[in-house]
Structure formats: C-alpha cells, structure tokens
Amino acid sequence: MTKELNPSCPTWRDTSLPQRPKSRRMAKAWITQRMLHSTDAMFQQHGFPAWDAPQEVMDVCHTSTVRPLPEKNKLFA
C-alpha cells in the first residue's frame, strides 16, 4: 500500500537532479511518478473537477446588429 504524498509539501518539487546520467534518469522517473500520483489531489485542491466528472457542453452563438452611423450634420443638431 502506498500513501499519496501531500501535494502542498515541498519535499519532491524542490528536488534537484543529480549530474550522473543514470542517477538523473532515476530521479526524473521518481519525480514524474510523484507528479502523476498527486495529480488528482492537486486538481481537487485548486477547484478543478475530477477527470471522470460528467461534462456539460455549451454552444454559444453571439450575434450583433450593426446600425449605420448617423449623418455628420445630424450628430450635433
């Protein structure tokens, strides 16, 4: 059983990568896994809906009417 990391905790986001290529690849894989496992909690914390939440689609059509400008001499009458 694995416990999800606290997404607010700076333990893994402030991690630097090692210089050696093999260690660097391992560190990248570890950081990527931590990001993946805390994605749902992070989205929920910031008010995003769950990935499997029902979606509503709205199709909005804006229309406008263009009226001709009044004649110049009628503007200041």
N, CA, C and O atoms as a Tinker XYZ file with bonds, in Angstrom:
   308  protein
     1  N      0.849000   -1.171000    0.000000    73     2
     2  CA     0.000000    0.000000    0.000000    64     1     3
     3  C      0.898000    1.238000    0.000000    63     2     4     5
     4  O      1.816000    1.345000    0.813000    81     3
     5  N      0.634000    2.147000   -0.892000    73     3     6
     6  CA     1.418000    3.384000   -0.962000    64     5     7
     7  C      0.571000    4.553000   -0.514000    63     6     8     9
     8  O     -0.613000    4.647000   -0.837000    81     7
     9  N      1.183000    5.421000    0.220000    73     7    10
    10  CA     0.489000    6.613000    0.694000    64     9    11
    11  C      0.789000    7.758000   -0.266000    63    10    12    13
    12  O      1.935000    7.974000   -0.659000    81    11
    13  N     -0.260000    8.483000   -0.633000    73    11    14
    14  CA    -0.088000    9.617000   -1.543000    64    13    15
    15  C      0.649000   10.742000   -0.823000    63    14    16    17
    16  O      0.363000   11.043000    0.336000    81    15
    17  N      1.596000   11.355000   -1.518000    73    15    18
    18  CA     2.325000   12.477000   -0.937000    64    17    19
    19  C      1.444000   13.711000   -0.883000    63    18    20    21
    20  O      0.567000   13.898000   -1.726000    81    19
    21  N      1.678000   14.540000    0.099000    73    19    22
    22  CA     0.949000   15.796000    0.223000    64    21    23
    23  C      1.400000   16.730000   -0.899000    63    22    24    25
    24  O      2.578000   17.081000   -0.957000    81    23
    25  N      0.481000   17.149000   -1.808000    73    23    26
    26  CA     0.891000   17.999000   -2.928000    64    25    27
    27  C      1.331000   19.396000   -2.503000    63    26    28    29
    28  O      1.983000   20.100000   -3.274000    81    27
    29  N      0.982000   19.802000   -1.286000    73    27    30
    30  CA     1.389000   21.123000   -0.802000    64    29    31
    31  C      2.782000   21.108000   -0.190000    63    30    32    33
    32  O      3.382000   22.158000    0.042000    81    31
    33  N      3.282000   19.920000    0.066000    73    31    34
    34  CA     4.577000   19.771000    0.716000    64    33    35
    35  C      5.704000   19.918000   -0.307000    63    34    36    37
    36  O      5.637000   19.325000   -1.384000    81    35
    37  N      6.725000   20.693000    0.010000    73    35    38
    38  CA     7.807000   20.940000   -0.956000    64    37    39
    39  C      8.832000   19.810000   -1.068000    63    38    40    41
    40  O      9.893000   20.028000   -1.653000    81    39
    41  N      8.569000   18.624000   -0.539000    73    39    42
    42  CA     9.586000   17.576000   -0.499000    64    41    43
    43  C     10.091000   17.128000   -1.862000    63    42    44    45
    44  O     11.293000   16.911000   -2.019000    81    43
    45  N      9.231000   16.986000   -2.837000    73    43    46
    46  CA     9.684000   16.487000   -4.135000    64    45    47
    47  C      9.764000   17.577000   -5.192000    63    46    48    49
    48  O     10.498000   17.417000   -6.168000    81    47
    49  N      9.042000   18.673000   -5.038000    73    47    50
    50  CA     9.076000   19.724000   -6.057000    64    49    51
    51  C     10.343000   20.558000   -5.981000    63    50    52    53
    52  O     10.738000   21.168000   -6.975000    81    51
    53  N     10.972000   20.595000   -4.849000    73    51    54
    54  CA    12.202000   21.371000   -4.692000    64    53    55
    55  C     13.437000   20.481000   -4.775000    63    54    56    57
    56  O     14.493000   20.825000   -4.244000    81    55
    57  N     13.305000   19.353000   -5.435000    73    55    58
    58  CA    14.400000   18.400000   -5.577000    64    57    59
    59  C     15.250000   18.755000   -6.786000    63    58    60    61
    60  O     14.728000   19.075000   -7.854000    81    59
    61  N     16.551000   18.697000   -6.607000    73    59    62
    62  CA    17.438000   18.927000   -7.759000    64    61    63
    63  C     17.811000   17.573000   -8.359000    63    62    64    65
    64  O     17.721000   16.541000   -7.695000    81    63
    65  N     18.226000   17.595000   -9.615000    73    63    66
    66  CA    18.589000   16.355000  -10.289000    64    65    67
    67  C     20.091000   16.114000  -10.187000    63    66    68    69
    68  O     20.881000   17.051000  -10.297000    81    67
    69  N     20.487000   14.856000   -9.977000    73    67    70
    70  CA    21.909000   14.529000   -9.925000    64    69    71
    71  C     22.572000   14.720000  -11.292000    63    70    72    73
    72  O     21.898000   14.780000  -12.320000    81    71
    73  N     23.880000   14.812000  -11.282000    73    71    74
    74  CA    24.621000   15.033000  -12.523000    64    73    75
    75  C     24.838000   13.736000  -13.302000    63    74    76    77
    76  O     24.785000   13.740000  -14.532000    81    75
    77  N     25.081000   12.633000  -12.603000    73    75    78
    78  CA    25.345000   11.361000  -13.290000    64    77    79
    79  C     24.120000   10.929000  -14.090000    63    78    80    81
    80  O     23.012000   10.940000  -13.554000    81    79
    81  N     24.286000   10.547000  -15.366000    73    79    82
    82  CA    23.149000   10.214000  -16.238000    64    81    83
    83  C     22.195000    9.150000  -15.679000    63    82    84    85
    84  O     20.977000    9.315000  -15.744000    81    83
    85  N     22.744000    8.065000  -15.133000    73    83    86
    86  CA    21.881000    7.001000  -14.616000    64    85    87
    87  C     21.075000    7.497000  -13.413000    63    86    88    89
    88  O     19.875000    7.240000  -13.316000    81    87
    89  N     21.731000    8.198000  -12.512000    73    87    90
    90  CA    21.042000    8.743000  -11.338000    64    89    91
    91  C     20.013000    9.787000  -11.755000    63    90    92    93
    92  O     18.927000    9.871000  -11.180000    81    91
    93  N     20.365000   10.574000  -12.751000    73    91    94
    94  CA    19.465000   11.621000  -13.252000    64    93    95
    95  C     18.186000   11.001000  -13.828000    63    94    96    97
    96  O     17.086000   11.485000  -13.564000    81    95
    97  N     18.336000    9.917000  -14.622000    73    95    98
    98  CA    17.163000    9.228000  -15.186000    64    97    99
    99  C     16.274000    8.676000  -14.078000    63    98   100   101
   100  O     15.050000    8.784000  -14.140000    81    99
   101  N     16.906000    8.079000  -13.057000    73    99   102
   102  CA    16.128000    7.543000  -11.938000    64   101   103
   103  C     15.389000    8.652000  -11.205000    63   102   104   105
   104  O     14.226000    8.486000  -10.837000    81   103
   105  N     16.048000    9.769000  -10.992000    73   103   106
   106  CA    15.425000   10.891000  -10.295000    64   105   107
   107  C     14.264000   11.462000  -11.111000    63   106   108   109
   108  O     13.219000   11.799000  -10.556000    81   107
   109  N     14.450000   11.571000  -12.433000    73   107   110
   110  CA    13.363000   12.060000  -13.296000    64   109   111
   111  C     12.162000   11.121000  -13.229000    63   110   112   113
   112  O     11.018000   11.570000  -13.150000    81   111
   113  N     12.428000    9.817000  -13.261000    73   111   114
   114  CA    11.338000    8.838000  -13.182000    64   113   115
   115  C     10.612000    8.957000  -11.844000    63   114   116   117
   116  O      9.383000    8.898000  -11.798000    81   115
   117  N     11.363000    9.124000  -10.759000    73   115   118
   118  CA    10.765000    9.246000   -9.431000    64   117   119
   119  C      9.914000   10.508000   -9.335000    63   118   120   121
   120  O      8.791000   10.460000   -8.833000    81   119
   121  N     10.437000   11.636000   -9.810000    73   119   122
   122  CA     9.693000   12.899000   -9.770000    64   121   123
   123  C      8.427000   12.793000  -10.621000    63   122   124   125
   124  O      7.361000   13.259000  -10.217000    81   123
   125  N      8.547000   12.182000  -11.796000    73   123   126
   126  CA     7.387000   12.017000  -12.674000    64   125   127
   127  C      6.311000   11.172000  -12.004000    63   126   128   129
   128  O      5.126000   11.492000  -12.092000    81   127
   129  N      6.717000   10.093000  -11.333000    73   127   130
   130  CA     5.752000    9.255000  -10.620000    64   129   131
   131  C      5.065000   10.032000   -9.497000    63   130   132   133
   132  O      3.856000    9.902000   -9.306000    81   131
   133  N      5.821000   10.834000   -8.759000    73   131   134
   134  CA     5.224000   11.641000   -7.684000    64   133   135
   135  C      4.212000   12.632000   -8.257000    63   134   136   137
   136  O      3.148000   12.846000   -7.677000    81   135
   137  N      4.550000   13.232000   -9.398000    73   135   138
   138  CA     3.627000   14.174000  -10.041000    64   137   139
   139  C      2.352000   13.448000  -10.475000    63   138   140   141
   140  O      1.245000   13.941000  -10.258000    81   139
   141  N      2.516000   12.285000  -11.083000    73   139   142
   142  CA     1.373000   11.510000  -11.553000    64   141   143
   143  C      0.456000   11.119000  -10.394000    63   142   144   145
   144  O     -0.764000   11.245000  -10.496000    81   143
   145  N      1.036000   10.650000   -9.304000    73   143   146
   146  CA     0.240000   10.182000   -8.171000    64   145   147
   147  C     -0.448000   11.315000   -7.416000    63   146   148   149
   148  O     -1.428000   11.070000   -6.713000    81   147
   149  N      0.031000   12.527000   -7.540000    73   147   150
   150  CA    -0.614000   13.629000   -6.815000    64   149   151
   151  C     -1.439000   14.538000   -7.728000    63   150   152   153
   152  O     -1.922000   15.582000   -7.290000    81   151
   153  N     -1.601000   14.146000   -8.994000    73   151   154
   154  CA    -2.358000   14.972000   -9.940000    64   153   155
   155  C     -3.792000   15.195000   -9.481000    63   154   156   157
   156  O     -4.254000   16.336000   -9.440000    81   155
   157  N     -4.508000   14.121000   -9.133000    73   155   158
   158  CA    -5.909000   14.264000   -8.729000    64   157   159
   159  C     -6.058000   15.173000   -7.516000    63   158   160   161
   160  O     -6.932000   16.040000   -7.489000    81   159
   161  N     -5.204000   14.976000   -6.512000    73   159   162
   162  CA    -5.283000   15.799000   -5.304000    64   161   163
   163  C     -4.988000   17.266000   -5.611000    63   162   164   165
   164  O     -5.629000   18.158000   -5.055000    81   163
   165  N     -4.033000   17.513000   -6.480000    73   163   166
   166  CA    -3.672000   18.890000   -6.827000    64   165   167
   167  C     -4.809000   19.574000   -7.581000    63   166   168   169
   168  O     -5.147000   20.721000   -7.288000    81   167
   169  N     -5.401000   18.875000   -8.553000    73   167   170
   170  CA    -6.531000   19.452000   -9.287000    64   169   171
   171  C     -7.706000   19.725000   -8.347000    63   170   172   173
   172  O     -8.346000   20.773000   -8.437000    81   171
   173  N     -7.989000   18.781000   -7.447000    73   171   174
   174  CA    -9.088000   18.960000   -6.499000    64   173   175
   175  C     -8.817000   20.156000   -5.583000    63   174   176   177
   176  O     -9.726000   20.934000   -5.295000    81   175
   177  N     -7.595000   20.300000   -5.135000    73   175   178
   178  CA    -7.218000   21.401000   -4.246000    64   177   179
   179  C     -7.451000   22.755000   -4.912000    63   178   180   181
   180  O     -7.757000   23.735000   -4.232000    81   179
   181  N     -7.311000   22.816000   -6.228000    73   179   182
   182  CA    -7.463000   24.081000   -6.945000    64   181   183
   183  C     -8.810000   24.216000   -7.651000    63   182   184   185
   184  O     -8.974000   25.075000   -8.518000    81   183
   185  N     -9.776000   23.371000   -7.283000    73   183   186
   186  CA   -11.142000   23.533000   -7.757000    64   185   187
   187  C    -11.465000   22.979000   -9.128000    63   186   188   189
   188  O    -12.513000   23.301000   -9.687000    81   187
   189  N    -10.592000   22.154000   -9.685000    73   187   190
   190  CA   -10.892000   21.536000  -10.972000    64   189   191
   191  C    -11.757000   20.298000  -10.745000    63   190   192   193
   192  O    -11.609000   19.631000   -9.721000    81   191
   193  N    -12.649000   19.979000  -11.671000    73   191   194
   194  CA   -13.468000   18.774000  -11.499000    64   193   195
   195  C    -12.626000   17.515000  -11.694000    63   194   196   197
   196  O    -11.563000   17.550000  -12.312000    81   195
   197  N    -13.119000   16.419000  -11.160000    73   195   198
   198  CA   -12.436000   15.137000  -11.329000    64   197   199
   199  C    -12.417000   14.767000  -12.805000    63   198   200   201
   200  O    -13.289000   15.191000  -13.564000    81   199
   201  N    -11.436000   13.986000  -13.210000    73   199   202
   202  CA   -11.299000   13.633000  -14.622000    64   201   203
   203  C    -12.503000   12.858000  -15.129000    63   202   204   205
   204  O    -12.808000   12.902000  -16.321000    81   203
   205  N    -13.197000   12.140000  -14.234000    73   203   206
   206  CA   -14.347000   11.343000  -14.662000    64   205   207
   207  C    -15.680000   12.010000  -14.346000    63   206   208   209
   208  O    -16.727000   11.369000  -14.439000    81   207
   209  N    -15.655000   13.289000  -13.974000    73   207   210
   210  CA   -16.892000   14.022000  -13.690000    64   209   211
   211  C    -17.666000   14.245000  -14.987000    63   210   212   213
   212  O    -17.068000   14.430000  -16.047000    81   211
   213  N    -19.009000   14.226000  -14.901000    73   211   214
   214  CA   -19.784000   14.483000  -16.121000    64   213   215
   215  C    -19.497000   15.883000  -16.649000    63   214   216   217
   216  O    -19.329000   16.831000  -15.881000    81   215
   217  N    -19.446000   15.994000  -17.949000    73   215   218
   218  CA   -19.135000   17.286000  -18.560000    64   217   219
   219  C    -20.369000   17.853000  -19.234000    63   218   220   221
   220  O    -21.159000   17.129000  -19.841000    81   219
   221  N    -20.519000   19.158000  -19.115000    73   219   222
   222  CA   -21.591000   19.851000  -19.810000    64   221   223
   223  C    -20.956000   20.668000  -20.920000    63   222   224   225
   224  O    -19.952000   21.350000  -20.713000    81   223
   225  N    -21.543000   20.591000  -22.081000    73   223   226
   226  CA   -21.025000   21.343000  -23.215000    64   225   227
   227  C    -22.034000   22.420000  -23.569000    63   226   228   229
   228  O    -23.213000   22.138000  -23.785000    81   227
   229  N    -21.562000   23.647000  -23.625000    73   227   230
   230  CA   -22.438000   24.751000  -24.001000    64   229   231
   231  C    -21.992000   25.280000  -25.354000    63   230   232   233
   232  O    -20.808000   25.527000  -25.580000    81   231
   233  N    -22.945000   25.446000  -26.238000    73   231   234
   234  CA   -22.658000   26.010000  -27.548000    64   233   235
   235  C    -23.289000   27.394000  -27.573000    63   234   236   237
   236  O    -24.513000   27.520000  -27.592000    81   235
   237  N    -22.477000   28.413000  -27.575000    73   235   238
   238  CA   -22.970000   29.781000  -27.513000    64   237   239
   239  C    -22.713000   30.457000  -28.850000    63   238   240   241
   240  O    -21.623000   30.364000  -29.414000    81   239
   241  N    -23.732000   31.134000  -29.342000    73   239   242
   242  CA   -23.606000   31.845000  -30.608000    64   241   243
   243  C    -23.892000   33.322000  -30.347000    63   242   244   245
   244  O    -24.984000   33.677000  -29.904000    81   243
   245  N    -22.927000   34.166000  -30.617000    73   243   246
   246  CA   -23.105000   35.606000  -30.426000    64   245   247
   247  C    -23.514000   36.240000  -31.749000    63   246   248   249
   248  O    -22.911000   35.988000  -32.793000    81   247
   249  N    -24.531000   37.054000  -31.683000    73   247   250
   250  CA   -24.937000   37.799000  -32.875000    64   249   251
   251  C    -24.983000   39.272000  -32.519000    63   250   252   253
   252  O    -25.198000   39.627000  -31.360000    81   251
   253  N    -24.789000   40.102000  -33.475000    73   251   254
   254  CA   -24.875000   41.542000  -33.226000    64   253   255
   255  C    -25.493000   42.209000  -34.441000    63   254   256   257
   256  O    -25.394000   41.718000  -35.565000    81   255
   257  N    -26.123000   43.325000  -34.188000    73   255   258
   258  CA   -26.718000   44.102000  -35.263000    64   257   259
   259  C    -25.890000   45.355000  -35.437000    63   258   260   261
   260  O    -25.611000   46.065000  -34.471000    81   259
   261  N    -25.504000   45.620000  -36.645000    73   259   262
   262  CA   -24.704000   46.810000  -36.926000    64   261   263
   263  C    -25.633000   47.853000  -37.531000    63   262   264   265
   264  O    -26.261000   47.638000  -38.568000    81   263
   265  N    -25.697000   48.981000  -36.852000    73   263   266
   266  CA   -26.518000   50.078000  -37.367000    64   265   267
   267  C    -25.613000   51.106000  -38.019000    63   266   268   269
   268  O    -24.502000   51.336000  -37.542000    81   267
   269  N    -26.063000   51.727000  -39.093000    73   267   270
   270  CA   -25.227000   52.753000  -39.725000    64   269   271
   271  C    -25.093000   53.971000  -38.816000    63   270   272   273
   272  O    -26.010000   54.301000  -38.063000    81   271
   273  N    -23.967000   54.621000  -38.892000    73   271   274
   274  CA   -23.750000   55.842000  -38.112000    64   273   275
   275  C    -24.665000   56.948000  -38.635000    63   274   276   277
   276  O    -24.944000   57.009000  -39.833000    81   275
   277  N    -25.133000   57.824000  -37.737000    73   275   278
   278  CA   -25.958000   58.944000  -38.202000    64   277   279
   279  C    -25.118000   59.890000  -39.054000    63   278   280   281
   280  O    -23.893000   59.938000  -38.945000    81   279
   281  N    -25.797000   60.619000  -39.882000    73   279   282
   282  CA   -25.090000   61.577000  -40.730000    64   281   283
   283  C    -24.403000   62.613000  -39.860000    63   282   284   285
   284  O    -24.879000   62.938000  -38.773000    81   283
   285  N    -23.298000   63.124000  -40.338000    73   283   286
   286  CA   -22.464000   64.046000  -39.573000    64   285   287
   287  C    -23.245000   65.289000  -39.121000    63   286   288   289
   288  O    -23.110000   65.709000  -37.972000    81   287
   289  N    -24.039000   65.869000  -39.986000    73   287   290
   290  CA   -24.740000   67.096000  -39.613000    64   289   291
   291  C    -25.863000   66.833000  -38.613000    63   290   292   293
   292  O    -26.298000   67.774000  -37.948000    81   291
   293  N    -26.354000   65.595000  -38.474000    73   291   294
   294  CA   -27.404000   65.290000  -37.504000    64   293   295
   295  C    -26.817000   64.964000  -36.128000    63   294   296   297
   296  O    -27.551000   64.935000  -35.141000    81   295
   297  N    -25.525000   64.722000  -36.050000    73   295   298
   298  CA   -24.890000   64.401000  -34.775000    64   297   299
   299  C    -24.946000   65.570000  -33.807000    63   298   300   301
   300  O    -25.221000   65.377000  -32.623000    81   299
   301  N    -24.697000   66.753000  -34.279000    73   299   302
   302  CA   -24.585000   67.912000  -33.399000    64   301   303
   303  C    -25.772000   68.861000  -33.558000    63   302   304   305
   304  O    -25.621000   70.058000  -33.315000    81   303
   305  N    -26.914000   68.383000  -33.946000    73   303   306
   306  CA   -28.080000   69.251000  -34.141000    64   305   307
   307  C    -28.770000   69.538000  -32.837000    63   306   308
   308  O    -29.772000   70.253000  -32.812000    81   307
